[in-house]
Amino acid sequence: MTEWFFPAIELQQPGHCGPTSLSMCLNILGIDASQAEAAAAIGKQKQKICLEGVDENQIQRAARHLGADCEFLSICDRVAGPEFLERISDHVDRGLPLILLVWDMRHWVAVIARVNEKFVVMDPNDRKRAFSTWKPKTLLKHAWNADPKGDSQYFAIRLRRADGKPARWKVSRSWMRLCEAGSDGGTAEDIANGLLEIVSRSWDGFTPADPELDLADLLEACKQTIVSAAWHWVENHPDVTRAAVSSVYDDYVVIARATGIKVPRGASRTEIVAQLTALMAAYTAYGEL
């Protein structure tokens, strides 16, 4: 099985497309919940989920149990497809994910963003790629659920954090490539937590409510200083190149940008640079972080 870089990417067990799509959306929001934890929150025996799958009410119950609010969006007129697109676009453009019912009510997938007017889709049953991008007409084609009983519809479950906090991850094409390719610097979650620790240690009064600038902007401005300093101290190490150190540093910039971490007023930028220099030097010396 492929080892994905982003911890939310997980292939589904039989019948578990609903719990796995929920897990993916919750992780985008910053609520850590695995496929198994999402399934357990549904309160249905695993064997029954494997045989029957789950419905929207069971997903909603699990989402609320795990700390998310969700609302259903149902449009029963296929001609109203543009209205459906507009309403889900408004949701994901605010950085919020949704679960989409597709393929004639046979499958759930997670929609986590729009990039270049295309919807970023995480299909829990796709064993070839972590992300797919669907054009609007492709999404409408897959999302029209024809039902001979007369319940044909477009249907989505829009999610947000119950505590009102913003989502953890901001999806970009660079972030998607990083998730699929992996990094020597650790998982996305490890890097994000490390960057938060660096910023918090640079100022005792750290609070996200007192921001000054994006950490990613600071990292980009200081890249040459940090990479050059780290390489200076261990340039004779036989196994790691300066290019490799620079590549790992770029991964930190991507994650800083995706998470939107801020450097607050009063934080010591010198200390942030020093900590990152030490971190990159440790990578250069030991080949891992």
N, C-alpha and C positions, 0 to 999 in steps of 0.2 A: 504493500500500500504506500502511496506517495506521502512523504512527510512534508506537509505544507508549513509555510512560515507563519501564517496568521492562525492563532489558536482556534478561531471560530470555524475554520474550514474542516468539515467532518463529513465523511460519506455516511449515508443513512443505512440503518438496518431495514429489513423488509417491513413495509408499511409505515415506516417512521419518517416519511417526508415532512409531515406536519410538525412533530417535535424538533426535527433537525433544522427546518426552516426557521422555527421560532428561536432556537438556540443561536443561529446565525444572526438574526435581527437583534436579539438581546445583547450579544457581544458587541455589535456595532454601537448600541446604546451605552455600553459600559457596564452591563449586567452580566457577570460571568455565570453561564449555565450551559452545561454540556447537553448533548442529545439525550443521554440517560436521565439527567436531572429534569429536563423539560418534559420527558415522557412520564417520569414519576409524578410531576406536578399535575399532570392531566388526571391521574387517579384511575387509570384503566390498566388492567393486567397487560403485561408486555406481550403475551401470546395473542391476546385479542387485538392489540394494536397491529401486530404483524399480519394478522388475517384481515382486519377490517379497516385499518387506518384510523384517522381521527377527523372529527368535524370541526367547524368553526367555533362552536360553543365550547368544546373541550380545549381548543387552543386558547380561547379567550380566558377561560378559567385558569389555565396554567400560567398565562402571561401575567394576570393579576396577582397570582400567588408569588410570582418571582419578581414583582416590582415594576411592572409595566402596565400602562393603560392602553387599551386598544378599542378601535371602533370599526364597524363593518361598513363597507362601501359596496352597494349592489345596484347595478343598472341593468334592467331587463330588456332594453331595446337595443338591438345591435346597431341601429342607425345612430345611436347616441354614443358611439365609440369615442369620438373626439372629446365629448364631455368627460368620459371616464379617464382618458389620457390627461386632460387638463387637471383633474382633481388629484390623480396620483402623482403627476409631475410637481404640483404645488407642494405635496407632502415630502417627496424625496429631495426636492430642491432646498428644503429647510433642514436637510441633514438627517431626516428621519426615515427609517426603513419600513417596509411593508411585506406582508406575505400575500402571494398572488395564487389564486386557483386557476389551473390551466388544464388543457388537453381533455376537455369534456368532463371536468370534475374528477379526473383521475389522479391529480398530482398537485402538491404545494411546492412553490419555490419562493426564495427570498429576493426581493428587489431592494438594493441598498443605496442606489444613487443614480444620477444621470451624468454622463461624461460625454461631452461633444454631442449633445442631443440624443445620445443612445442610453438606454436603461442598462445598468449593471446588475446582472442576475447571478445569484448563487443557487445552482441546482444541486440539491443534496444527493442526487443519483447520478451526477456526471462524474465519471471516473477519469476523464481525460484532462479536465481543466478546472481551476478553482473558480473562475469567473467567465461569464458569457456577456456579450453586449447585444442587446436587441434594439433594432430600429423600432420606432413607434408602430409601423404597420405590422411588424413581426410580433410585437407584444399583443396587439389587438387580435391578430390571427390566433395566437396560442391561448389568449385569455378569454375568447368567446366560448363559453361552455354550453354546447347544444344539449338539450335534454328533451327526449321524446315525451316526457310527462308534462312538459309545458313550463318548466322552471329554468329555461335558458337564461343566462345572465353573464355579465362581467362581475367578478367578485374579488375584493381585496380586504385584507385586515391591516389597518394602519396602526402602527405602534409608536409610543413615546414613553419616556420615563415617567413613572407615577410621581416622583419627587420634583419634577419640573426641571431637572438639570439637563444640559445639552448632551447630545451623543458624544461618545468617546472618540470615535474615528471619523475623519473627514476623508472621503474616498477620492483618490486621484489616480490617473493612469500610472504614474511612477510608483505609487503605493501598491497598486495591483500587481505590477511587474515584480516588485520586491517580495510580495507575499507568495507569488508563484515560484520565484527563483530561489528564495531563501537568502540567508545572510550568515556570515561568519560571526557577526556581532551578537547573535542570540535571536530569540523570538521577538515579534513585534511588541508583545506585552513586556518582555524583559527590558527592551530598549526604552520603551515609554516610561516604565517605572524607574529606570536608571536616570533618565533625563529629569524626571520630577524630583528625584533625590538630589541630583546635582544643583538644581535651582533652589530647592528648599534649604540646602546646606550653605548656600551663598548669602542667605539672609534669615536671621532667626525669626523674623516676623512675617515669613512668606504667607501670602494669601492670594488665591486667584482673583479676589475682588479688587486687587490694587495693581492692575497690569500697566506696563510701560511699552513693551514691544514684544513681537513674536520671537520666541527662542530660535525658530528656524532662521529668521533674518540675521540674528546675532551669529549663529553657527556658520552661515554662508559667508558673512563678512570676515570671520576669523579663521576660515578653513586653512589658508596657507600658513598662518602663524602656528596653529595647533599641529597640523600634520608635519611641518618642518621641524618644530621643536621636539615632537615625539620621535621622529626619525633620527634627529641629531644624537640623542642619548643612546640609541641602540642600533645604529646604522650598520654595525658589524655582525648583527644577528644573521646566521646563514640561511634561515628558512623562510623569512618573511620579507617581502619587497615593500618599498615605499608606495607603489601603486596599490598594493593590497590594503595598506593602512588607509590610504585615501579613499578606497572603495568602501570600506567599513564606515568611515566617517560620513560618506555620502548617504549611507543607509540611516545614520542617526539624523541627518538633516531631513530625509524623507519622513521619518516617523515623527520628528518634531513638527513638521508641517501638517501631517495627517492628524495629530492629536491637538494641534492648536495651543500648545503649552506657551504660557506667557512668562516674561521676566518682569517681576514687579518693581516698582519704584523702591529704591533703597537697597536692592540686591547688588552684590559686588560682581561686576562683569569680569574683573580680573580673577576672582576666585572661580567663576564658571569656566573661564579659559584654562586656568591651572588644573582644575579637576578633569576636564576633557583631555588635556595634554597627558596627564597621568594615565588616564584610561586608554588612550591610544598607544602610549608607550608600553603599557602592560600587554596590550594586544600584540604589539610588535615583538616584544621579548618572549612571550609565551605562546603566541599563535592562537590565542583564544581570550575571550573576555568572561 
